[in-house]
Amino acid sequence: MDVKPLPYHVIQKECWYNKIFVRVVPTIQGYTRGGFPVKLNLEMNGKVAKFGEEEYKQNSKKLHDTIERIYRTCHDAYIK
């Protein structure tokens, strides 16, 4: 019997309900065409649990894929 993974929006909603957030933080403040690089921080219960080290380009597919992977990992580790 195959078990289908939950859709991303369901996982994200459950993480938000349990106060688990992935925050996108710009490395430089201001405005530029295409946006400044950003880092990701994992916030749990109002406190930063993990500071991001890798920089991502704003609104890139790699950024969105990484955010989804983090939410899925946290869901599997803390909510299931």
ZARO-478225 format. One line per 5 residues: number of its first residue (from 1); their letters; for each residue x, y negated, z of N, C-alpha, C. Coordinates in nm, 3 decimals, padded with zeros to 5 digits. Layout:
% residues N
NUM	a	X/Y/Z/X/Y/Z/X/Y/Z ~ ...
This chain:
% residues 80
1	mdvkp	00.084/00.117/00.000/00.000/00.000/00.000/00.089/-00.124/00.000 ~ 00.077/-00.207/-00.104/00.159/-00.327/-00.115/00.098/-00.441/-00.034 ~ 00.184/-00.511/00.037/00.141/-00.626/00.116/00.189/-00.751/00.044 ~ 00.095/-00.837/00.005/00.131/-00.960/-00.064/00.176/-01.063/00.038 ~ 00.281/-01.140/00.005/00.322/-01.247/00.096/00.215/-01.356/00.101
6	lpyhv	00.209/-01.424/00.214/00.112/-01.532/00.229/00.147/-01.647/00.135 ~ 00.047/-01.719/00.086/00.076/-01.836/00.005/00.150/-01.941/00.087 ~ 00.231/-02.021/00.018/00.315/-02.120/00.086/00.233/-02.219/00.168 ~ 00.120/-02.264/00.114/00.041/-02.365/00.187/-00.014/-02.310/00.319 ~ -00.040/-02.181/00.327/-00.088/-02.120/00.452/00.026/-02.115/00.554
11	iqkec	00.144/-02.077/00.508/00.261/-02.071/00.596/00.295/-02.209/00.650 ~ 00.293/-02.309/00.561/00.324/-02.445/00.602/00.224/-02.497/00.705 ~ 00.096/-02.469/00.683/-00.008/-02.513/00.776/00.010/-02.449/00.913 ~ 00.043/-02.319/00.917/00.065/-02.252/01.045/00.189/-02.306/01.116 ~ 00.292/-02.338/01.042/00.412/-02.397/01.103/00.379/-02.534/01.160
16	wynki	00.307/-02.616/01.086/00.269/-02.749/01.134/00.183/-02.737/01.260 ~ 00.091/-02.641/01.262/00.004/-02.620/01.378/00.087/-02.585/01.502 ~ 00.196/-02.511/01.481/00.284/-02.470/01.591/00.400/-02.568/01.612 ~ 00.387/-02.688/01.558/00.484/-02.797/01.576/00.623/-02.762/01.525 ~ 00.628/-02.702/01.407/00.754/-02.676/01.338/00.750/-02.757/01.209
21	fvrvv	00.846/-02.849/01.195/00.848/-02.938/01.080/00.987/-02.939/01.017 ~ 00.991/-02.954/00.886/01.116/-02.978/00.814/01.112/-03.124/00.773 ~ 01.205/-03.202/00.828/01.209/-03.346/00.801/01.313/-03.374/00.692 ~ 01.274/-03.455/00.596/01.365/-03.499/00.490/01.419/-03.636/00.532 ~ 01.552/-03.643/00.553/01.615/-03.764/00.603/01.713/-03.818/00.498
26	ptiqg	01.693/-03.942/00.452/01.789/-03.997/00.355/01.924/-04.022/00.420 ~ 02.030/-04.006/00.342/02.164/-04.028/00.396/02.198/-04.176/00.402 ~ 02.138/-04.257/00.315/02.160/-04.401/00.310/02.024/-04.468/00.301 ~ 02.006/-04.579/00.372/01.880/-04.651/00.365/01.884/-04.751/00.250 ~ 01.768/-04.775/00.193/01.759/-04.870/00.084/01.690/-04.808/-00.036
31	ytrgg	01.709/-04.871/-00.150/01.643/-04.822/-00.271/01.743/-04.819/-00.386 ~ 01.738/-04.714/-00.462/01.815/-04.701/-00.584/01.737/-04.616/-00.682 ~ 01.761/-04.635/-00.807/01.692/-04.556/-00.909/01.730/-04.408/-00.891 ~ 01.631/-04.324/-00.882/01.655/-04.181/-00.862/01.664/-04.141/-00.716 ~ 01.675/-04.237/-00.626/01.678/-04.207/-00.483/01.816/-04.169/-00.434
36	fpvkl	01.836/-04.188/-00.305/01.961/-04.149/-00.241/01.956/-04.002/-00.206 ~ 02.072/-03.939/-00.185/02.073/-03.800/-00.140/02.005/-03.787/-00.003 ~ 01.947/-03.672/00.024/01.879/-03.647/00.150/01.934/-03.522/00.216 ~ 01.913/-03.514/00.346/01.945/-03.393/00.424/01.818/-03.346/00.490 ~ 01.814/-03.220/00.529/01.697/-03.163/00.595/01.727/-03.137/00.742
41	nlemn	01.632/-03.174/00.827/01.641/-03.144/00.971/01.523/-03.055/01.009 ~ 01.548/-02.956/01.092/01.441/-02.870/01.143/01.401/-02.920/01.280 ~ 01.274/-02.954/01.294/01.223/-03.008/01.420/01.122/-02.910/01.479 ~ 01.143/-02.876/01.604/01.053/-02.784/01.673/01.011/-02.847/01.805 ~ 00.880/-02.856/01.827/00.823/-02.913/01.950/00.877/-03.054/01.979
46	gkvak	00.892/-03.133/01.875/00.933/-03.272/01.892/01.082/-03.295/01.908 ~ 01.163/-03.191/01.902/01.308/-03.204/01.916/01.376/-03.144/01.794 ~ 01.483/-03.207/01.751/01.558/-03.157/01.637/01.632/-03.031/01.680 ~ 01.599/-02.921/01.615/01.660/-02.793/01.649/01.785/-02.768/01.565 ~ 01.787/-02.821/01.443/01.899/-02.798/01.353/01.914/-02.917/01.261
51	fgeee	02.034/-02.974/01.257/02.065/-03.083/01.166/02.116/-03.025/01.035 ~ 02.068/-03.080/00.924/02.112/-03.032/00.794/02.252/-03.079/00.761 ~ 02.324/-02.996/00.689/02.460/-03.031/00.647/02.467/-03.053/00.496 ~ 02.388/-02.979/00.421/02.392/-02.989/00.274/02.305/-03.105/00.227 ~ 02.353/-03.176/00.125/02.278/-03.287/00.068/02.204/-03.240/-00.057
56	ykqns	02.085/-03.295/-00.077/02.001/-03.261/-00.191/01.959/-03.389/-00.261 ~ 01.932/-03.378/-00.390/01.878/-03.490/-00.465/01.729/-03.498/-00.436 ~ 01.678/-03.621/-00.418/01.536/-03.638/-00.388/01.450/-03.581/-00.500 ~ 01.340/-03.521/-00.461/01.238/-03.467/-00.551/01.292/-03.365/-00.651 ~ 01.394/-03.291/-00.612/01.449/-03.189/-00.700/01.386/-03.054/-00.669
61	kklhd	01.393/-02.964/-00.764/01.339/-02.830/-00.745/01.416/-02.757/-00.636 ~ 01.547/-02.778/-00.631/01.629/-02.714/-00.529/01.586/-02.758/-00.388 ~ 01.553/-02.886/-00.372/01.506/-02.938/-00.243/01.376/-02.872/-00.203 ~ 01.279/-02.867/-00.295/01.149/-02.808/-00.264/01.161/-02.658/-00.237 ~ 01.247/-02.589/-00.312/01.267/-02.446/-00.288/01.330/-02.420/-00.151
66	tieri	01.423/-02.506/-00.111/01.488/-02.492/00.018/01.390/-02.517/00.132 ~ 01.306/-02.618/00.118/01.205/-02.646/00.220/01.110/-02.528/00.235 ~ 01.067/-02.471/00.123/00.978/-02.355/00.129/01.047/-02.237/00.196 ~ 01.174/-02.214/00.163/01.248/-02.103/00.223/01.261/-02.121/00.375 ~ 01.286/-02.245/00.420/01.298/-02.272/00.564/01.166/-02.246/00.634
71	yrtch	01.055/-02.294/00.577/00.925/-02.270/00.639/00.893/-02.121/00.645 ~ 00.922/-02.047/00.538/00.896/-01.902/00.538/00.981/-01.831/00.644 ~ 01.107/-01.871/00.657/01.196/-01.810/00.756/01.147/-01.838/00.898 ~ 01.110/-01.964/00.924/01.060/-01.999/01.057/00.929/-01.928/01.088 ~ 00.844/-01.915/00.988/00.716/-01.846/01.008/00.740/-01.700/01.046
76	dayik	00.831/-01.635/00.975/00.861/-01.495/01.003/00.926/-01.478/01.141 ~ 01.011/-01.573/01.179/01.086/-01.560/01.304/01.004/-01.600/01.428 ~ 00.923/-01.705/01.418/00.859/-01.760/01.538/00.708/-01.740/01.547 ~ 00.641/-01.719/01.435/00.495/-01.717/01.439/00.439/-01.576/01.421 ~ 00.497/-01.494/01.337/00.443/-01.360/01.314/00.442/-01.277/01.439
